[in-house]
Amino acid sequence: MQPFIVCGDNSVELAINSLENVATIQLFNIMGELIYNTNSTVKNGLIAEHIALENTVPGGLYIVKVLVGNKEYTKQLVVQK
């Protein structure tokens, strides 16, 4: 099952169905610099995470990367200010 990643103007919502115990969520700016990194616990095979970006990053293009086990998922995010 593919992860559910929704990128709004100033937030990221994601949900992943996985048998793994931990998922790593990363946010990169357009220059490839890692600006957000967190590990999220997978509970009962699911992870649900909300990342608020209103006051943490300037407007621009970003890449959201989710690492679960040996799988990697990415999605573009545009933050508008």
C-alpha positions as CSV (number, residue, x, y, z in Angstrom):
1,M,0.0,0.0,0.0
2,Q,1.3,3.4,-1.0
3,P,1.6,6.0,1.8
4,F,-1.0,8.8,1.9
5,I,1.0,12.1,1.7
6,V,-1.0,15.3,1.4
7,C,1.0,18.6,1.1
8,G,-1.0,21.7,1.8
9,D,0.2,25.3,1.7
10,N,1.8,25.2,5.1
11,S,1.6,21.6,6.4
12,V,2.2,18.0,5.5
13,E,-0.3,15.2,6.5
14,L,0.7,11.6,6.0
15,A,-0.5,8.2,6.9
16,I,1.4,4.9,6.1
17,N,0.3,1.3,6.5
18,S,3.4,-0.7,7.4
19,L,4.6,-3.6,9.5
20,E,7.8,-1.7,10.4
21,N,8.2,-0.2,13.9
22,V,9.6,3.2,12.8
23,A,9.3,5.6,9.9
24,T,11.7,8.4,9.2
25,I,10.2,11.6,7.8
26,Q,12.5,14.1,6.2
27,L,12.0,17.5,4.6
28,F,14.6,18.9,2.1
29,N,14.8,22.3,0.6
30,I,15.4,22.8,-3.2
31,M,19.1,22.9,-2.6
32,G,19.0,19.4,-1.1
33,E,19.6,20.5,2.5
34,L,17.9,18.5,5.2
35,I,15.8,20.9,7.2
36,Y,13.5,18.6,9.1
37,N,14.1,15.1,10.3
38,T,12.0,13.0,12.7
39,N,11.4,9.3,13.5
40,S,7.8,8.4,14.0
41,T,6.5,5.3,15.7
42,V,4.4,2.9,13.7
43,K,1.5,1.8,15.9
44,N,-0.7,-1.2,15.0
45,G,0.8,-1.0,11.5
46,L,-0.1,2.6,11.0
47,I,1.6,6.0,11.2
48,A,-0.1,9.3,11.2
49,E,1.9,12.5,11.3
50,H,1.1,16.2,10.9
51,I,4.0,18.6,10.2
52,A,3.1,22.3,10.6
53,L,5.4,24.6,8.6
54,E,3.7,28.0,9.1
55,N,6.6,29.6,11.0
56,T,9.4,27.1,10.5
57,V,10.4,27.4,6.8
58,P,10.4,30.2,4.2
59,G,8.2,30.0,1.1
60,G,9.5,27.8,-1.7
61,L,9.8,24.3,-3.1
62,Y,10.5,21.3,-0.8
63,I,10.7,17.6,-1.0
64,V,9.1,15.3,1.6
65,K,10.8,12.0,2.0
66,V,9.4,9.1,4.0
67,L,11.6,6.1,4.7
68,V,9.9,2.9,5.9
69,G,11.9,-0.3,6.2
70,N,13.7,-0.6,2.8
71,K,11.1,1.6,1.0
72,E,11.4,5.3,0.2
73,Y,8.5,7.6,-0.8
74,T,8.9,11.2,-2.0
75,K,6.5,14.1,-2.8
76,Q,7.0,17.7,-3.7
77,L,5.7,20.4,-1.5
78,V,5.2,24.1,-2.2
79,V,5.1,26.4,0.8
80,Q,3.5,29.7,0.1
81,K,4.0,32.7,2.4
